[in-house]
Amino acid sequence: MKNKKIAIIGVGNMGGAIAVGLLKSGFVPATNISVADRKESTLKKMDGLKVNTFQNNLDAAKNADVIIVAVKPYHIEGVIHEIKSVLTADKIFISIVAGVGISELGEMAGSDLPIFRVMPNTAIALQESLTCISANGNTDPHKDYVVELFDKLGKTVEIPEELMAAATVLSSCGIAYALRYIRAAMQGGIEIGFGAEMAQFITAQTVKGATELVLQSGNHPEREIDKVTTPRGITITGLNEMEHKGFSSSLIQGVLASYKKIDNSDK
């Protein structure tokens, strides 16, 4: 099962991160990975990985058992048209393309094709992605393989396709939201006396610790917050000031704004 040959079409930020993550995980050897991209400069970045590189999408896909497409939504139709001659029912087709549904992919690629719609985030290069997976009705024989593949690159959850837009916002966009918090906290740290590098390290490690508290304990965040807020203490003073300035409200409104944007683009 693990000896399948994998083609990744489009190796920008996400496609490239998948290639790096697969190699780091040891899931497949470099010789079993082919990547394709129109940009020669992008392919040059892949040279050090010792994977097979192609500028022609069909050349990368024709000998692959698994085809992962990670291109911009406006390129997906053209890419599928290029490789459609090799999209047979024994292939596994995985789309990382935001906003393009499984039924639409089936219309373009063929309804008999096993199609997975997958949404990871860029932490996949570090094998720390949260990857959401939906699939069409032809995928049961391949589901364990696809879940195992992305489990090697972090954690996976299977969700109904109607939640994929929401998953994109909460997980994929969520990386940027979390990084923006880190940047803001760093700036505060600099203002109270730390150098930039030390402020970054302290903030990033603190956020990592906070996420592990929630993931490992299963506790609601407020339960962990209660452990560090004492009457008239400095933590509750800071939290209340943040809420007064709209911290939680701003974050919620940002999530909703992103969701409205992606939801409207699906229609």
N, C-alpha and C positions, 0 to 999 in steps of 0.2 A: 504493500500500500504506500509506504513512504518513498518508494523508488519512482513515483510518478514524475514526469517531466513538467515543469512549470514555466509558463511564459507570462511575463508582465509587460503589458502594453501601456506605455506612458510611465516614465520613471522620474517624474518631478518629485515634489516633496513627499507625497504619499506613496507613490509607486516605488520610489527609491528607498524609502524607509522600510517598506515591506521586504524588498530584496535584502537589505542589510539585516533586518530582524530574522529572516529565514536562515541566513548564513550563520548568524550568531547563535541561533538556537540549535543548529546542527540537524534540522529537520530534513534537509536535502543537501547534497553536495553542490558546489558551485557549478559543476558540469551539467547538472540537471536543471539549471535556471537559465532561461533566455530572456533578455529584455529588449524592448524596442522603443525607440523614440525618434521623432523627426529631427530633433536638435542634436547635432554632432557634439556640441559642448556638453550636453547632458550625458550623452553616452560615454564621453571621456571620463566623467566622474565615476562611472561604473567599472572602468578598466582595472582598477586596483582590487576589485572584488573577484576577478577572474571568472566572471559569468560570461555567457555567450551574448554578444551585443549585435543588434541589427537596426538599421534605419527603416527597413521594410517590415511592416507589421505581419504580413503573411509569412515571411521567412521565419519569424520568431514563433508564430502560432502553429505552423503546419505539423511539426513533430511533437507538439506539447499534448499532455493529457489534461492539464489544467490551464485555463487561460484566465488571467486576472487583468481586467481592464480598468485603468486608473487615469482616465482622461477627463478633460472638461466636458460638461454636458453637451455643449454645442459641437463636440467632435465625435460623440459616440456613434451617431448614425453612419458617418463616413468610415469609422474604424470597423464597425460590424460589416459594412458593405465590402470592405477590403478582404476580410478574413472569412466571410460567410461560407466559402467553398470548403473550408476545413471544419466548420462547426457541425459536427455529427453528434448523434445521440450518445456516443460513448465518451464525449468530452465533458469536462466540468467547466461551466462558464461562471465566473465570479465578477460581479460589477461593483466597483467602488465609486461609481458615478452618482453624485448627489442629484436628487430630484427626478431621476428617470426610473419609473416603476417596473416591476417584473413583467407585467402584461405588455408594456410598451417594448421592453427588451425582447420579449417573446415574439412580438410582431416583426421586429427587425431581424432577429437571429434565427427564428424558427421555434415553434411551440413545443417540439419534441426534445429540445435541448434542456438538460438540467441546468437551471439558472439559480444562482444565489445572489442576493443583493446584500452587500456587506458594508458596514460603516465603522471603520477603525478610527483611531486618532494618531497623531504623529509620534506619540510615545511608543509606537509599534517598533521603531528602530531600536529601542532599549528593551524590548520584550515586556513593556508595561502598558500596552494599549487596553482600553475597554472597547471591545468590538461587538457590535450588534449585527445579528444575522437573521435574514428572512429568506424564504425559498419558495419555488413553485412546486407543483405536484409531482414532478419527475425526479426529485432529488433524494428520496429516501435511501437508496443504495450508497449515496455519496456523502450523506450528512455527517456521519461519524468522522470521515476523513477531513472535511472542511472545518468542523469544530476543532478537531485535534490540531490542524494546521494553525488556526488562529489562537488556540490555547497556548501554543508554543510562543506566541507573540504577546501574551498578556492574559487577560480574562475575556471570556465570551458570554453573551446572553442571546438566546433566541427570542425574537419578538415578532408580533404580527406586523405585516408590512405597513399597515396604516399608522404605526408608531415610528416609522423610520425617519420621518422629518423631525419629530420631536427628539429622537435619539441623536440625530445629527447635531442638533442645537446643544443638547445636554452633555454629550460626550466629545464630539469633534470640536465644536465651537467652545465647549467648556474648558479645553486646554488653554485657549487664549484668555478666557475670563480669569482662570486661576493664575496665569502668568501676569495678568494686569494687577491682580491683588499683590503678588510678590513684588512687582516693580514699585507699587505705591508704598508698601511696607518698607521696602529698601530706602525709599526717599525719606520716609519718616525716620528711619534708623540713622541715616546720614545727618539729618537735622539735629538729632540728639547726641551725636558725637562719634559715630562709627565711620570708618572709611568705607568706600563703595564695595570693595571686595568682601570685607568682613560682614557688612550689612546684608549682602546677597547670600552669603553662606548661612548666616544665622537664620534669615527669613526662610530660605529654601528648606533647610533641615527642619525648621519648626513646622512648616506646612506638611512636609513628609511625615513627621511625627503625628500631626493632627489627623491625617488621613488614615494612618495605621491604627490609631486609637479607635476610629469608627469602623474600619474594616475588620479588625481582629476582635473587637468586643461586640460588635453589632449594636452598640448603643446609639440612641439618637444623639446628634451633636449637642443638643441642649443639656443632656445629662453630663457630658464631658465638660461643657462650659461651666455647669454648676460647681464642678470640683475645683475650679480655679477662681471663682468669684466669691469673695468674702464681703461681709457687711462693711460698707464705707471704704471698700478696697479700691486699689488702682485699676484693676481689671474691669470691674463693673462701671467705674467712672468712664473709662475709655469706650467700652461697649455702648453705653447710653449716649455718649456724645456722637458716636458713629451713627447710631439709629436716629438721633435727632437730626443729623445731616442727611439722612435718607439712604444709609448703606444698604440695608436689605431690600428696600423698595427699589433702589436704582438697579440692583442686580436682577431682581425679579422682572423689572420692566425691560432690562436688556435682553433677558432670555426670551420674553414674550415678543419683543421687537424682531429678534432673529427668527423666531418661529413663524411670525406673520410673513416675513420676507420669503422664507423657503416655502411656506405653505402656498403663498400666492404664485410663486414661480412654478409650482407643480400643476397649476390649473390652466 
